[in-house]
Amino acid sequence: MTTMLTPHFSLEEMIASQTAARMGLSNMPEGNAYDNVRLTAERMEKVRALLGEKPVLISSGYRSPEVNAATGGSKNSAHMSGLACDFTCPGFGDPHAVAKQLMEHAGELQYDQIIWEYQSWVHIGWSEGSPRLMALTIDNSGTHTGIA
């Protein structure tokens, strides 16, 4: 059974993790993290609309602290609070085009960070405080720069 959080995003896709499955780790958000996953799904509906209603493919959403550590995620990753996801939108364009489009709507989206993971995917995260509206590129060497 699929648990739809919004018209286009399910709980299952927002918490899917190959790492968790492979290692037998739970990746079910609880309490505030569950509420944040729902909020992120709602915000991703706005992202989808800004991308011409093209399907958005979530590759990583919520990560429990154990799953985040196992994937090598940042120790302060917004994924752990349910406020971030990594995604692509092939019907709109490559990840660079997606990031550029969303940057044009920073005021509307109020993201904390948008990161173009060079030639791979887009990371978008929100904060519980004031959004920084930070836009970055992470290249193959791990170097952070602005999105050009």
Buried (B, 14 or more C-beta within 10 A) or exposed (E): EEEEBBEBBBBEBBBBBEBBEEEEBEBEBEEEBBEBBBBBBEBBBBBBEBBEEBEBEBBBBBBBBBBBBBBEBEEEBBBBBBBBBBBBBEEBBBBBBBBBBBBEBBEEBBBBBBBBBBEBBBBBBBBEEEBEBBBBBBEEEEEEEEBE
